Amino acid sequence: MIRAILTALILFTGAPAVAQPLIIAHRGASGERPEHTRSAYELAIEQGADVIEPDLVMSKDGVFIDRHENEIGGTTDVASRPEYADRKTTKTIDGVATTGWFTEDFTLAELKTLRAKERLPAFRLGSAAFDGQEPILTFDEVVAIARTASARTGRTIAVAPELKHPTYFAGIGLPMEDAFVAELERLHLTGADAPIIIQCFEVGPLERLSRRIQAPLAQLIAASGGPADRPGLTYAEMITPEGLMAMTAYAAWVAPEMTLVLPRDAEGRTTTPSALVADAHAVGLKVVVWTLRAENAFLPAERRRGDGFAEHGDMAGYAAAFAEAGVDAIFSDFPALARAGL
């Protein structure tokens, strides 16, 4: 009950950071099961995640599909399906040429015939053992998983959908925003107290959504570059005190890449925390960092254990360092380890 109250406070109010950040399961418990699958989400909830994250792209017939990218060659068995061999192509997504199979070239019915697989098999052999077992999910199916778990556990299990490449999808005749608002209305997820955090790396979609719904919005911030829909604007500019103040016009959260909060030196060791958390809190923004992973390859040098790049280091200790830095939430592929650090 106490955890549920704290979750509600940090998600749905302007209350300051609580002692224990929310744990957002990044594509589910994606370090242990193929990402964006039912088993990944259910395991994450079992491990104590407060929020589960679906990345949203669109099918040919305009359905929100739960995949990290619209290119699905790396996360499904589509490459082994001869009936879809002729759909392999090259497209430019946000300025990057990408070759593979794309959700917008498949109907929902066709996508449902595919099976998920581990995206990082070199790191996650245990997860790869579950390849081929589960279908692709839709957004409403992920919401149903969260709601069923909330009723079962007595905890508020929220969802944190990320709109992927909305400018690109609008350019190919699949505008996301109207369809997404309609979906949120149907699912009763538009209110200020809705158990949802809506994310995007672009600015315009969040600005427009803020005028149509009251649900909390999160501006994603990468360590380099800038929003695809704002040429000339950099993420570095957006996290200055002035940039953060401007962000409050449409967002409740800022979601920086983790090294923007705990920077690393030339040897890959964590240095003094940046001013980002304090600056964000000063203007009323909550802070969620992404993405904590257990493998040595993704950890700062002082948290690595053993010699192998896929061996697990001290991710729990790393999560504790972010909690000490004052963040309000943590994205992690390993919710149990993140929870253990808090």
N, C-alpha and C positions, 0 to 999 in steps of 0.2 A: 504493500500500500504506500509506504514512504517513497519507494522508487517511482511509483506511478505519479505521485504528487509532484516530485521533483521534475519528472519528464514533462508534465503539463506546464509547470512553471517556466521551464527553459524554452519549450517549444512555442508556447502560445501567449506569453506575456513579455513585457519589457523588463522583467526582473533581471538583476545582474547575474553574472555567472555563479553557478552553484559549485560546491566543492568537487562534485563528481561529474565530469562531462558525459554527455550522451554518447553512446556507441552506435554508430551507423554502419550497418553491415554492407560493405562495398560490393554490390552485385550478389549479396548473400554472403555466406561463409565461403567465399570464392577461392580461398587457399586450400580448401579441403573437398570441395565438390565443383564440378563445372559451373561456371558463373551463370547467373540469371536463371537457374533451374529451381524447381520446387524444392528439391532436396537441399540446395544451397540456402534458400530462404528459411526453410523449416529448421535446419541445423543452426543457423545464425540466431534464430529466436530462442531455441533451446539453450544456446550458449549465453544468452542474456542481452542480445542486441535490443536497443530501444527502437531502432528505425531500420527498415530494409530499403535498399536502393535499386530501382529499375531504371536503366538507361532506355530512352524511348526513341525509336526510329519508326518509319512508316512502311506499310506494305503497299503494293500496287493499288489495292482497293481501299486505301486510306485508313487502315487499322493501326493502332499504336502497338508496336512489337517491342519486346523486351530483349534488346541486344546492345552491346557496347558500341558497335558501329553498324552502319548500314551494309558494310562489307562483311559477309558471313562465312567466308572460306576458312577463316581461322577458328571459328567457334561452333561450326556445325559440320555434318558429314556431307555437305552439298557437293564437294569436290569428287566424292566417290559415287555420285549418283549420275549414271549415264544419261538419264532423261533430261538433265539440266546442264549438260556439258556445253551446249551452244549458248548458254546465257553468261558464260564467263566473258568479261569485258574490262575495259579500262575507262575510268571516269576521273574527273578532277573534283575533289571534295575540299572546299576551303583552300583552294590553291595548290593542293597536293594530288598528283596523279597516283591513282590507286587501281590495281588490277585484282579482279576477283568476281564474286557473285554478290549482288546487291538486293536488299530487301524490297526496294521499289520496283524490281522486275518480277516479283512473285506475288501472287494472291495469298491471302491468309490461309486458304485451304492448302495451297502448295507448301507454304512455310511450315504448316503443321505436320507435314510428312517428314520433315527433317528431324535429326536428333542432335542434341548438344554434345560438344566435346570440350576438353580442357584447352584453354588458350595458351598456357605456358607449361607444356608437358616436361620440358627439360628441368623445370624447377619443381613441378608438382606431379610426381609419378603416382602418388596416392590418389589424387583427384582424377588423373587420367584413367584410372582403373574403372571409373564410372562413365567413361565415354559411351555414347550410343544408347543410353538408357532413357533419356527424357526429351520431351518435345520442347519447342520454343513456347514461351508464355506471352500472353497479351497483358497490357497494363491492368485491365480490370481483373484478370486472374491473380495478379500480384496483390492488388488491393484486397481481394477475397482472402488470400493467404493471411494478410495482416489482420483482417477483421476476425477471421476464425480463430487465430492465435490470441487475439485480444480477449475474446470471449472465453477461451479455454484457460488462459493464464491469469486473467484479472489485471493484466498490465496493458497500458496503452502502447500498441505497436504501430508506429507511424510509418509512412512511406516517404521516400525522397526521390521523386522522379527527376531525371535530367533530360531536358529537350536537347537532342543532338542535331546539330547542323540545320537549324530551322531556316536560315536564309537559303541554303542549298535546296532544301525540300520545297520551299516556296517557288524557287526558280524552275522546278520541274513539274509544277502544277499540283503539288501536295502541301499546301500551306498548313502548318501545324496549329496555329493559335486558335482559330475558330473551332476546329475539331477538338482541341484539347480543352477549351473552356466548356464545350458541350459535354465532353466526357466527365469533367469535374462536376458539372451541374447534375448530371445523371447519377453520379456516385456521392453526391452531397459533400463535396470536398472544396467548396469555394469560400467558406467562412474563415474569419480570423482565428477561430479556435479549432479549425479542421486539423486532424493529425497528419499533416503533410508539410514538406518543405520542397519547393519547386526550384530546381537549379538550371542554370544555363551559362555557358561561356560568353554568349552574345549579350548585348545590352538591350537592344530594341525590343526583343520579345518580352523581356522582363518588365521594361517600362510600360509596354502596352498591356500586359497581364495585370500590372498593378492598378490600372484604371478600370479593370473589368471584374476582378475578384479581390477578396480580402485575405486569402490564404498567404502564409509567409513565403517570401521569395529569397533565393540565395544567388548572389553573383559569384560565379566561379572565376578564380584568378590563377593563371599559370605563371611559372617562374620567368617566362620570357614571352615575347610577342605581344599580341593584343587581340581584341575581339574581331571576329571575321566580318562583322557588320559595321565596324567603326574604323575604317582605314585612317591611319595617322594617330590613333589613340593607343597607348600602350598600357599593359597591365601595371607596369611600374608607376605610371601616372595615376592610375585608379586607386592605388593604395597609399598615396600621400594623404596627409590630413585633409587637404582640400578635395581630393578625389573621393575619399570616404564620406565626407559630408554630402557631396553630390549624390552618392550612392543611396543615401538614406531617403531620397525622394521616391525610390521604388522598391528597395530591398530591406529586409530585416536582418539578413545574414550576409557576411562576406566569407567566401570559401577559398582561401589561398592554398597553393601547393605547400607542403609541410616545411620546406626549407626556407620559405619566406617568413616563418615564425621562429624556427630554430635553424639558423644558417649553418653551413659547413665550411671549414677552411680548405686549403689546397690539398691537405692530406685526408679529407673526407671526415674530419672530426667536427662534432657539434661545437659551436661557439656561443657567445652570449645571445640571449633572445633578442630579436628585433623589437622595435617599438610598435609593431603592427597591432598586436592584441590590445595594448593600452590605447592606441589611437582609435581603433574601431570601437572599443567600449566607451570612449569619451564622447562619441557622437551617437551612441545608442545601438550600434550594430553588434550582433553576436558573431562569433568566429567559429568556423568548423574547418579543420585541416584535413587534407588528403595527401596520399593514402598510405597508411601504415601497413607494411608487409613484414613477415617474419624472416624471410630469407636474407642471408648475409648480403647478397647483391643489392638489396634495397635499404639496408641499414647504415647509419653512420659508423665510421671505423671503430669507435669505442664500444659499440654495441654488438659487434660481430663475434661469433664464437666458432672455433674450428677453422679449417682452411677452405672448405667447399663453398662455392657461390650459392648453392641451393640449401646448405645447412641452415638451421634456424639459430638466430642470435637472440639477444635480449630485447625482444619487441615489447614485452610487458614494461620493462624499465623505460623504454623510449616513450611509451604511452604515458607513463607517470611524469616524464619530463614535460610533455605537452600540458598535462593537467596542472603542473606547477607553474607553467607559463601563462595559465589562465584561460585556455581555450574553452569554449562552451560545448564542443562536440568533436568527435574524431571519426573519420572514415577509416575502416580497416577491413582487410580481406580475412582477418583472423579475430572475430569478435571475442572469443574466449580469452585469448591472450591480451587483447586490449582491456577487457574487463578485469583481468588479473592484475593489471598495473595500476588500477584505480582504487 
